[in-house]
C-alpha cells in the first residue's frame, strides 16, 4: 500500500504482488549454456583499458568569502582542500596557483590559439595566500573576485610553483 496525501493507493500493492519472479543465472548454469552454443558465438576480445593521465591538482571547494560577524570581504576566498585537515597541512599549499574553471553561455577566443578557435570554457586564476583557521582551510586571492554562484563548487589547486 502506498499512502499519499489524500487517499490510499491500493493499486500499487496489487501490481507488486502480480509480478512473477525472474530466476537469476547462476555461475554453474552459465558454462553449460556457453558450451551448448560455442559454435554460434564469437569469443569476446579483451580490450585494453584506456590509460588516462592523472590529475595534477588538488581538489578544493569554495566555501565562501573571508568575513567577520557583519562584513564580508569578497576579495579573499576561503577554500577547503580535500585531504588537508590541519594548519600544518595547509602551509604546503601556500603560494600555489588555483583556478576556478567554468562554462559560460557564449564562445570566446582561446588565448594563444588562432582566432577561429573558440570555447565556452573559462577560468579565473588565483593564488593561495595563507591558512585560515585550524581545520585545513586556506585563503586565496583571485585576479577577479569569484562569483557567488561558485560557492560549493570545485576549485583546482595546482601543484605549482613548488617549494620542495
Order of alpha helices (4+ residues) and beta strands (2+ residues): beta-beta-alpha-alpha-beta-beta-alpha-beta-beta-beta-beta
